[in-house]
Amino acid sequence: MKNLLIKANVFAGELKGSCIKALEPKRGEGFLDVLIKILITVIIGAALLALLRVAIPDLFQDILNKIRSIFTI
């Protein structure tokens, strides 16, 4: 009788664990999701940079000149 109660207790514990695990929300991102987000961000950033270089070409040249003047002695 004692063995039967121990087996029933173990089975109940395993059943409880299985139910909790089955009802947990599944979350997380896959590798492909993150890769696509990074790729979209890089493409949008490159497009914005290209548009700014066309719209305001003097701005980038001024920035480059200032950087060059800082690093030259």
Summary of the structure (lengths in Angstrom):
residues: 73
radius of gyration: 30.5
end to end distance: 91.4
largest distance: 91.4
contacts: 122
relative contact order: 0.05
helix: 85%
strand: 0%
